[in-house]
Amino acid sequence: VTRPVPVFDATDDRFTAPGDMPARITAWCEERGLEPPRTRAEVVRSILESLAAAYATTVEQAERLSGRTIRTVHIVGGGSQNALLCQLTADRTGRPVLAGPVEATAVGNVLVQARAAGLVTGSLEALRSIVAATFDPVRYRPRTVAATAR
């Protein structure tokens, strides 16, 4: 049986620089009277839960600011390889998550260079269509109502 882990504010400036993240998480939790994660597994789970909560907050803010509904969350880059992070994000946002491509920056760079060289043409949307036709994302569906994130 796993115990619940604390969810911390992953956007807090203290978590920006590299360094002893478990110690920073412990300090953050203790400052708020929360029991910090005790094991390495609990630290990792706390980080993933906190990132997913931050993503959910960001999606809600983007909807409020834009006046548009966000129906799907896209996770690209290295984080797209973490199935638990993707599932937690789907659960907390209450929206499906499409994960991938892993090397999104490199793929985008190659496509922009190919367009500059005249090898491909089109708008940003056309380039995105090439990516969508080339890389199949992994889909994660929400398992729970996102009440904990809202």
Buried (B, 14 or more C-beta within 10 A) or exposed (E): EEEEBBBBBBEEEEBEEEEEEBEBBBEBBEEEEBEBBEEEEBBBBBBBBBBBBBBBBBBBEEEEEEEEEBEEBEBBBEBBEBEEBBBBBBBBBBBBBBBBBBBBEEBBEEBEEBBEEEEBEEEEEEBEEBBEEEBEBEEBEBEEEBEBBE
